[in-house]
């Protein structure tokens, strides 16, 4: 008896997985912004309101912040490093609990919930696809 060899293209699976992963990653990025907001300096609120998702991939999510001062200079990078517009360390943040390196601070307390959110949303997306 002769055997038969059949090739299955796993790209059919990977493509569908990638679509649900992309949706779930975008939702995680939104949750990261939401959970991190309390750590972002808030003198005027402009920095917090500027948070946008610039890009996402399997190896990164890019969230950008912007804080342009009256002379037209964006100081968001300085604030993230814990510095003021002159480049010197901020001595007193106007809002308690805020300061530089806000993502790292938020990540310390929220990473497990972000992972769970991703897993839950991925499962929900697959259940909805399966029920169609």
N, CA, C and O atoms as a DFTB+ gen file, in Angstrom:
528 C
 N C O
     1  1       0.844      -1.168       0.000
     2  2       0.000       0.000       0.000
     3  2       0.897       1.242       0.000
     4  3       1.902       1.287       0.710
     5  1       0.542       2.210      -0.770
     6  2       1.335       3.433      -0.828
     7  2       0.783       4.449       0.171
     8  3      -0.397       4.444       0.521
     9  1       1.670       5.297       0.599
    10  2       1.232       6.313       1.558
    11  2       0.934       7.614       0.838
    12  3       1.381       7.846      -0.285
    13  1       0.183       8.440       1.501
    14  2      -0.136       9.736       0.948
    15  2       0.463      10.787       1.875
    16  3       0.357      10.663       3.096
    17  1       1.083      11.805       1.323
    18  2       1.662      12.894       2.102
    19  2       0.846      14.146       1.802
    20  3       0.670      14.537       0.648
    21  1       0.361      14.750       2.857
    22  2      -0.483      15.933       2.714
    23  2       0.171      17.076       3.477
    24  3       0.555      16.919       4.636
    25  1       0.293      18.203       2.835
    26  2       0.835      19.395       3.498
    27  2      -0.310      20.300       3.928
    28  3      -1.229      20.592       3.163
    29  1      -0.221      20.727       5.163
    30  2      -1.197      21.693       5.683
    31  2      -0.475      23.018       5.863
    32  3       0.631      23.053       6.403
    33  1      -1.079      24.093       5.420
    34  2      -0.474      25.411       5.510
    35  2      -0.830      26.050       6.850
    36  3      -1.966      26.490       7.029
    37  1       0.111      26.115       7.796
    38  2      -0.184      26.710       9.105
    39  2      -0.465      28.213       9.031
    40  3      -0.953      28.796       9.999
    41  1      -0.165      28.838       7.906
    42  2      -0.463      30.265       7.751
    43  2      -1.960      30.542       7.875
    44  3      -2.364      31.642       8.253
    45  1      -2.774      29.548       7.556
    46  2      -4.219      29.706       7.713
    47  2      -4.561      29.926       9.184
    48  3      -5.479      30.685       9.498
    49  1      -3.851      29.286      10.066
    50  2      -4.060      29.448      11.502
    51  2      -3.389      30.737      11.982
    52  3      -4.005      31.550      12.672
    53  1      -2.115      30.912      11.606
    54  2      -1.367      32.088      12.059
    55  2      -2.050      33.396      11.681
    56  3      -2.062      34.341      12.469
    57  1      -2.606      33.454      10.505
    58  2      -3.276      34.677      10.058
    59  2      -4.452      35.032      10.950
    60  3      -4.635      36.194      11.314
    61  1      -5.246      34.033      11.300
    62  2      -6.385      34.273      12.185
    63  2      -5.944      34.607      13.604
    64  3      -6.536      35.461      14.263
    65  1      -4.913      33.933      14.062
    66  2      -4.387      34.229      15.395
    67  2      -3.875      35.664      15.431
    68  3      -4.132      36.397      16.386
    69  1      -3.150      36.062      14.388
    70  2      -2.583      37.410      14.353
    71  2      -3.672      38.474      14.387
    72  3      -3.511      39.501      15.046
    73  1      -4.774      38.242      13.685
    74  2      -5.865      39.222      13.690
    75  2      -6.414      39.410      15.096
    76  3      -6.601      40.546      15.533
    77  1      -6.677      38.322      15.815
    78  2      -7.221      38.450      17.171
    79  2      -6.182      39.023      18.124
    80  3      -6.525      39.776      19.036
    81  1      -4.921      38.675      17.924
    82  2      -3.851      39.218      18.752
    83  2      -3.725      40.723      18.552
    84  3      -3.546      41.465      19.517
    85  1      -3.818      41.178      17.304
    86  2      -3.728      42.612      17.028
    87  2      -4.830      43.387      17.735
    88  3      -4.576      44.441      18.319
    89  1      -6.043      42.872      17.684
    90  2      -7.174      43.535      18.352
    91  2      -6.926      43.564      19.861
    92  3      -7.085      44.605      20.498
    93  1      -6.542      42.434      20.425
    94  2      -6.311      42.360      21.867
    95  2      -5.148      43.252      22.293
    96  3      -5.213      43.880      23.349
    97  1      -4.086      43.318      21.489
    98  2      -2.949      44.182      21.831
    99  2      -3.341      45.652      21.835
   100  3      -2.900      46.415      22.694
   101  1      -4.168      46.047      20.877
   102  2      -4.615      47.439      20.845
   103  2      -5.418      47.749      22.114
   104  3      -5.269      48.821      22.702
   105  1      -6.261      46.814      22.528
   106  2      -7.050      47.011      23.737
   107  2      -6.166      47.041      24.987
   108  3      -6.451      47.777      25.932
   109  1      -5.109      46.252      24.991
   110  2      -4.158      46.303      26.102
   111  2      -3.476      47.670      26.120
   112  3      -3.288      48.248      27.191
   113  1      -3.111      48.184      24.972
   114  2      -2.481      49.509      24.905
   115  2      -3.407      50.572      25.492
   116  3      -2.957      51.465      26.209
   117  1      -4.694      50.473      25.188
   118  2      -5.664      51.409      25.764
   119  2      -5.711      51.261      27.285
   120  3      -5.802      52.253      28.008
   121  1      -5.648      50.032      27.760
   122  2      -5.656      49.777      29.206
   123  2      -4.373      50.289      29.857
   124  3      -4.412      50.805      30.975
   125  1      -3.251      50.156      29.181
   126  2      -1.983      50.681      29.698
   127  2      -2.101      52.193      29.895
   128  3      -1.705      52.719      30.935
   129  1      -2.639      52.881      28.906
   130  2      -2.818      54.336      29.012
   131  2      -3.727      54.660      30.198
   132  3      -3.415      55.531      31.010
   133  1      -4.837      53.961      30.288
   134  2      -5.807      54.203      31.360
   135  2      -5.183      53.961      32.739
   136  3      -5.328      54.788      33.639
   137  1      -4.494      52.836      32.901
   138  2      -3.918      52.481      34.199
   139  2      -2.703      53.334      34.559
   140  3      -2.365      53.469      35.735
   141  1      -2.059      53.897      33.570
   142  2      -0.842      54.681      33.781
   143  2      -1.143      56.153      34.042
   144  3      -0.311      56.873      34.594
   145  1      -2.311      56.590      33.649
   146  2      -2.645      58.018      33.744
   147  2      -2.385      58.612      35.128
   148  3      -1.903      59.740      35.237
   149  1      -2.694      57.876      36.163
   150  2      -2.530      58.408      37.522
   151  2      -1.084      58.729      37.886
   152  3      -0.838      59.454      38.849
   153  1      -0.123      58.197      37.126
   154  2       1.290      58.433      37.398
   155  2       1.894      59.514      36.505
   156  3       3.016      59.964      36.735
   157  1       1.145      59.922      35.492
   158  2       1.619      60.928      34.531
   159  2       1.435      62.317      35.138
   160  3       0.345      62.637      35.615
   161  1       2.482      63.150      35.131
   162  2       2.365      64.505      35.675
   163  2       1.159      65.241      35.085
   164  3       0.811      65.056      33.919
   165  1       0.518      66.099      35.935
   166  2      -0.725      66.701      35.499
   167  2      -0.820      68.193      35.800
   168  3      -1.890      68.656      36.195
   169  1       0.210      68.934      35.637
   170  2       0.125      70.368      35.945
   171  2      -1.035      71.022      35.185
   172  3      -1.846      71.729      35.784
   173  1      -1.117      70.795      33.887
   174  2      -2.212      71.364      33.088
   175  2      -3.153      70.283      32.566
   176  3      -4.256      70.591      32.115
   177  1      -2.735      69.027      32.621
   178  2      -3.535      67.929      32.076
   179  2      -3.195      67.614      30.623
   180  3      -3.617      66.586      30.092
   181  1      -2.430      68.501      29.977
   182  2      -2.111      68.315      28.557
   183  2      -1.302      67.048      28.302
   184  3      -1.529      66.359      27.308
   185  1      -0.373      66.739      29.179
   186  2       0.464      65.550      28.984
   187  2      -0.388      64.286      29.045
   188  3      -0.252      63.404      28.197
   189  1      -1.247      64.195      30.024
   190  2      -2.126      63.028      30.143
   191  2      -3.032      62.903      28.925
   192  3      -3.209      61.811      28.385
   193  1      -3.593      64.004      28.502
   194  2      -4.530      63.994      27.374
   195  2      -3.844      63.687      26.047
   196  3      -4.511      63.314      25.081
   197  1      -2.540      63.837      25.986
   198  2      -1.823      63.636      24.722
   199  2      -1.523      62.175      24.413
   200  3      -1.107      61.864      23.297
   201  1      -1.723      61.271      25.366
   202  2      -1.352      59.861      25.174
   203  2      -2.058      59.276      23.956
   204  3      -3.286      59.286      23.867
   205  1      -1.267      58.770      23.028
   206  2      -1.813      58.127      21.833
   207  2      -1.038      56.857      21.533
   208  3       0.154      56.746      21.820
   209  1      -1.743      55.909      20.949
   210  2      -1.121      54.657      20.532
   211  2      -0.591      54.888      19.127
   212  3      -1.361      55.093      18.188
   213  1       0.720      54.854      18.990
   214  2       1.358      55.133      17.705
   215  2       1.590      53.873      16.891
   216  3       1.588      53.916      15.661
   217  1       1.786      52.778      17.554
   218  2       2.056      51.542      16.829
   219  2       2.054      50.360      17.762
   220  3       2.219      50.505      18.974
   221  1       1.866      49.185      17.187
   222  2       1.888      47.968      17.982
   223  2       2.379      46.827      17.113
   224  3       2.187      46.803      15.897
   225  1       2.999      45.915      17.763
   226  2       3.480      44.723      17.089
   227  2       3.640      43.635      18.118
   228  3       3.372      43.852      19.300
   229  1       4.065      42.484      17.695
   230  2       4.197      41.388      18.640
   231  2       5.319      41.648      19.644
   232  3       5.354      41.030      20.709
   233  1       6.235      42.557      19.311
   234  2       7.353      42.821      20.208
   235  2       7.340      44.212      20.829
   236  3       8.272      44.564      21.552
   237  1       6.303      45.015      20.565
   238  2       6.250      46.355      21.161
   239  2       4.876      47.003      20.979
   240  3       4.117      46.666      20.070
   241  1       4.596      47.923      21.858
   242  2       3.464      48.823      21.710
   243  2       4.057      50.208      21.930
   244  3       4.736      50.437      22.932
   245  1       3.812      51.125      21.016
   246  2       4.355      52.469      21.146
   247  2       3.245      53.429      21.547
   248  3       2.266      53.615      20.826
   249  1       3.424      54.030      22.710
   250  2       2.491      55.042      23.211
   251  2       3.283      56.332      23.292
   252  3       4.356      56.372      23.895
   253  1       2.758      57.386      22.685
   254  2       3.492      58.646      22.727
   255  2       2.767      59.666      23.591
   256  3       1.544      59.644      23.726
   257  1       3.554      60.553      24.166
   258  2       3.062      61.657      24.977
   259  2       3.714      62.930      24.447
   260  3       4.830      62.905      23.928
   261  1       3.003      64.033      24.586
   262  2       3.533      65.311      24.124
   263  2       3.134      66.400      25.109
   264  3       2.002      66.433      25.591
   265  1       4.067      67.282      25.397
   266  2       3.772      68.438      26.255
   267  2       4.582      69.611      25.706
   268  3       5.762      69.779      26.015
   269  1       3.916      70.409      24.887
   270  2       4.568      71.559      24.259
   271  2       4.370      72.774      25.164
   272  3       3.250      73.104      25.556
   273  1       5.483      73.427      25.482
   274  2       5.414      74.626      26.322
   275  2       5.298      75.859      25.427
   276  3       5.489      75.754      24.215
   277  1       4.988      77.029      26.001
   278  2       4.735      78.227      25.189
   279  2       5.806      78.580      24.146
   280  3       5.473      79.163      23.114
   281  1       7.055      78.249      24.382
   282  2       8.088      78.572      23.391
   283  2       8.133      77.566      22.241
   284  3       8.995      77.654      21.367
   285  1       7.190      76.596      22.245
   286  2       7.084      75.635      21.146
   287  2       7.887      74.365      21.310
   288  3       7.874      73.512      20.423
   289  1       8.582      74.217      22.419
   290  2       9.413      73.035      22.653
   291  2       8.581      71.953      23.346
   292  3       7.847      72.227      24.296
   293  1       8.712      70.725      22.853
   294  2       8.035      69.585      23.474
   295  2       8.952      69.040      24.564
   296  3      10.065      68.594      24.283
   297  1       8.481      69.079      25.802
   298  2       9.306      68.641      26.928
   299  2       8.872      67.289      27.496
   300  3       9.297      66.921      28.592
   301  1       8.050      66.557      26.786
   302  2       7.566      65.269      27.294
   303  2       8.722      64.330      27.628
   304  3       8.680      63.626      28.637
   305  1       9.750      64.317      26.786
   306  2      10.885      63.427      27.052
   307  2      11.606      63.819      28.335
   308  3      12.044      62.951      29.089
   309  1      11.734      65.123      28.590
   310  2      12.359      65.580      29.829
   311  2      11.514      65.192      31.040
   312  3      12.037      64.709      32.045
   313  1      10.208      65.408      30.934
   314  2       9.320      65.040      32.037
   315  2       9.409      63.550      32.327
   316  3       9.400      63.133      33.485
   317  1       9.494      62.746      31.265
   318  2       9.585      61.298      31.459
   319  2      10.855      60.937      32.238
   320  3      10.867      59.992      33.027
   321  1      11.903      61.693      32.005
   322  2      13.164      61.463      32.717
   323  2      13.175      62.119      34.097
   324  3      14.178      62.048      34.806
   325  1      12.065      62.759      34.485
   326  2      11.984      63.389      35.791
   327  2      12.615      64.769      35.832
   328  3      13.013      65.246      36.895
   329  1      12.706      65.414      34.661
   330  2      13.346      66.729      34.570
   331  2      12.339      67.785      34.132
   332  3      11.312      67.477      33.527
   333  1      12.654      69.028      34.447
   334  2      11.801      70.140      34.026
   335  2      12.272      70.687      32.678
   336  3      13.180      70.126      32.065
   337  1      11.667      71.766      32.221
   338  2      11.994      72.331      30.908
   339  2      13.442      72.799      30.809
   340  3      13.978      72.903      29.706
   341  1      14.078      73.081      31.931
   342  2      15.495      73.495      31.925
   343  2      16.430      72.289      31.946
   344  3      17.647      72.440      31.839
   345  1      15.857      71.091      32.083
   346  2      16.676      69.881      32.089
   347  2      17.206      69.504      33.455
   348  3      18.057      68.622      33.568
   349  1      16.715      70.160      34.495
   350  2      17.151      69.820      35.847
   351  2      16.067      68.969      36.519
   352  3      14.892      69.071      36.169
   353  1      16.461      68.139      37.475
   354  2      15.473      67.262      38.134
   355  2      14.337      68.058      38.777
   356  3      14.567      69.090      39.407
   357  1      13.130      67.569      38.612
   358  2      11.967      68.190      39.233
   359  2      12.049      67.910      40.734
   360  3      12.231      66.769      41.157
   361  1      11.914      68.958      41.520
   362  2      11.974      68.817      42.979
   363  2      10.619      68.456      43.561
   364  3      10.524      67.614      44.453
   365  1       9.566      69.097      43.054
   366  2       8.218      68.860      43.569
   367  2       7.240      68.774      42.415
   368  3       7.008      69.762      41.719
   369  1       6.670      67.607      42.210
   370  2       5.636      67.448      41.193
   371  2       4.351      68.070      41.728
   372  3       4.050      67.950      42.915
   373  1       3.598      68.728      40.862
   374  2       2.396      69.437      41.318
   375  2       1.281      68.486      41.747
   376  3       0.425      68.863      42.547
   377  1       1.280      67.286      41.237
   378  2       0.255      66.307      41.601
   379  2       0.922      65.142      42.327
   380  3       1.765      64.453      41.753
   381  1       0.548      64.918      43.588
   382  2       1.146      63.810      44.343
   383  2       0.984      62.465      43.619
   384  3      -0.053      62.183      43.020
   385  1       2.041      61.651      43.694
   386  2       1.998      60.326      43.086
   387  2       2.414      60.304      41.623
   388  3       2.481      59.240      41.007
   389  1       2.695      61.481      41.068
   390  2       3.122      61.546      39.669
   391  2       4.618      61.801      39.603
   392  3       5.242      62.149      40.606
   393  1       5.188      61.627      38.425
   394  2       6.610      61.887      38.247
   395  2       7.119      61.228      36.994
   396  3       6.348      60.790      36.141
   397  1       8.411      61.164      36.897
   398  2       9.043      60.566      35.729
   399  2       8.892      59.052      35.701
   400  3       8.487      58.428      36.682
   401  1       9.225      58.488      34.565
   402  2       9.204      57.038      34.335
   403  2       7.863      56.415      34.716
   404  3       7.807      55.359      35.346
   405  1       6.778      57.097      34.317
   406  2       5.441      56.663      34.702
   407  2       5.068      55.289      34.173
   408  3       4.325      54.566      34.837
   409  1       5.558      54.904      33.001
   410  2       5.210      53.575      32.505
   411  2       5.817      52.490      33.384
   412  3       5.142      51.519      33.725
   413  1       7.073      52.645      33.748
   414  2       7.724      51.639      34.582
   415  2       7.017      51.503      35.932
   416  3       6.853      50.396      36.445
   417  1       6.603      52.634      36.502
   418  2       5.894      52.609      37.781
   419  2       4.556      51.888      37.616
   420  3       4.200      51.042      38.436
   421  1       3.829      52.217      36.575
   422  2       2.545      51.577      36.322
   423  2       2.721      50.086      36.043
   424  3       1.951      49.257      36.526
   425  1       3.736      49.762      35.263
   426  2       3.990      48.361      34.913
   427  2       4.244      47.516      36.156
   428  3       3.795      46.372      36.234
   429  1       4.961      48.077      37.126
   430  2       5.251      47.335      38.353
   431  2       3.974      46.854      39.039
   432  3       3.942      45.754      39.591
   433  1       2.937      47.663      39.007
   434  2       1.703      47.290      39.675
   435  2       0.637      46.677      38.795
   436  3      -0.320      46.087      39.295
   437  1       0.794      46.813      37.462
   438  2      -0.298      46.414      36.568
   439  2       0.027      45.323      35.552
   440  3      -0.871      44.852      34.855
   441  1       1.272      44.917      35.456
   442  2       1.649      43.974      34.397
   443  2       0.805      42.703      34.416
   444  3       0.347      42.251      33.367
   445  1       0.596      42.127      35.587
   446  2      -0.199      40.893      35.657
   447  2      -1.620      41.116      35.163
   448  3      -2.176      40.261      34.474
   449  1      -2.219      42.262      35.508
   450  2      -3.590      42.517      35.044
   451  2      -3.613      42.774      33.539
   452  3      -4.596      42.436      32.880
   453  1      -2.568      43.356      32.986
   454  2      -2.496      43.566      31.533
   455  2      -2.404      42.227      30.807
   456  3      -3.033      42.029      29.767
   457  1      -1.625      41.324      31.358
   458  2      -1.506      39.989      30.765
   459  2      -2.858      39.277      30.818
   460  3      -3.288      38.685      29.828
   461  1      -3.522      39.332      31.963
   462  2      -4.832      38.696      32.102
   463  2      -5.848      39.330      31.156
   464  3      -6.660      38.625      30.558
   465  1      -5.808      40.648      31.018
   466  2      -6.714      41.344      30.100
   467  2      -6.489      40.855      28.667
   468  3      -7.444      40.601      27.933
   469  1      -5.217      40.726      28.278
   470  2      -4.882      40.241      26.938
   471  2      -5.429      38.826      26.731
   472  3      -6.053      38.543      25.709
   473  1      -5.194      37.941      27.701
   474  2      -5.673      36.565      27.573
   475  2      -7.195      36.508      27.493
   476  3      -7.756      35.783      26.672
   477  1      -7.853      37.275      28.351
   478  2      -9.316      37.286      28.363
   479  2      -9.873      37.816      27.048
   480  3     -10.783      37.214      26.479
   481  1      -9.346      38.924      26.561
   482  2      -9.846      39.499      25.314
   483  2      -9.581      38.578      24.131
   484  3     -10.418      38.473      23.234
   485  1      -8.446      37.919      24.113
   486  2      -8.148      36.989      23.022
   487  2      -9.157      35.843      23.023
   488  3      -9.662      35.453      21.970
   489  1      -9.448      35.306      24.208
   490  2     -10.455      34.228      24.309
   491  2     -11.821      34.711      23.836
   492  3     -12.508      34.008      23.095
   493  1     -12.217      35.917      24.263
   494  2     -13.519      36.458      23.863
   495  2     -13.604      36.657      22.353
   496  3     -14.627      36.366      21.735
   497  1     -12.536      37.148      21.778
   498  2     -12.507      37.364      20.324
   499  2     -12.659      36.035      19.600
   500  3     -13.394      35.946      18.616
   501  1     -11.964      34.992      20.081
   502  2     -12.060      33.678      19.445
   503  2     -13.454      33.085      19.609
   504  3     -13.979      32.462      18.686
   505  1     -14.062      33.279      20.799
   506  2     -15.422      32.762      21.004
   507  2     -16.402      33.423      20.028
   508  3     -17.266      32.756      19.457
   509  1     -16.260      34.720      19.847
   510  2     -17.149      35.423      18.916
   511  2     -16.940      34.937      17.485
   512  3     -17.905      34.774      16.738
   513  1     -15.688      34.706      17.101
   514  2     -15.405      34.201      15.749
   515  2     -15.991      32.812      15.574
   516  3     -16.524      32.487      14.514
   517  1     -15.894      31.998      16.603
   518  2     -16.372      30.625      16.532
   519  2     -17.895      30.578      16.428
   520  3     -18.445      29.689      15.777
   521  1     -18.581      31.534      17.067
   522  2     -20.033      31.510      17.071
   523  2     -20.637      32.058      15.769
   524  3     -21.846      31.959      15.559
   525  1     -19.820      32.621      14.917
   526  2     -20.334      33.184      13.651
   527  2     -20.555      32.107      12.629
   528  3     -20.983      32.395      11.511
